[in-house]
Amino acid sequence: MIAFNAAIGPAGIPPPVLEKLSADIRTVVDSRAFAERTANLGIDAKGNTPAELEAWMRQEIDKWVRIVRDANIKGE
């Protein structure tokens, strides 16, 4: 099973702010202490860049749009 958490902010965050937030989050996720705590919970935590997250999210949205459309699923 795959689950994810992401820090997502409003559109238009200045690139230097986004880069700093991303670097700080990566520092935590890449730390030994974080790895040990998450491993104890059965979690294999991975970090990525904002661009990688955006690409993955777009891919997932496209995939699920196709599945819903092809299955003719309608909202109630």
Secondary structure, DSSP 4 states (H G I P E B T S, - for coil): ----------TT--HHHHHHHHHHHHHHHTSHHHHHHHHHTT-------HHHHHHHHHHHHHHHHHHHHHTT----
